[in-house]
Amino acid sequence: MEKPLISWDDFEKIDIRTGTIISVSDFPKARNPSYQLEIDFGILGIKKSSAQITDLYKKEDLIGKQIIAVVNFPKKQIANFLSECLVLGIYGENKEVTLLGPTLPVKNGFAIG
């Protein structure tokens, strides 16, 4: 199902950046299976995120992985955790999430556009 058209001005409001996952923890209090991530966004600092990516990713495989995330949403309380950014991914046929990331190494905090 297609979503409504947005303007270029709408798109420019979204701050999408590259980051590197530096720590991963289980998140047993989440409603759906999730990890708690700490992500280094370079000049923006380290931000936390809750991510429902347990179907395809093991914790140890995520350390050092570069991802793409929206960094200018308001903080969101998820159970006892405050998520500070939205890690982006592709939903598969069974709702499993494949993370989006650069195909070559880039600096943390670089903007997507």
Secondary structure, 3 states (H helix, E strand, C coil): CCCCCCCHHHHHCCCEEEEEEEEEEECCCCCCCCEEEEEECHHHCEEEEEECCCCCCCHHHHCCCEEEEECCCCCEEECCEEECCEECEEECCCCCEEECCCCCCCCCCCECC
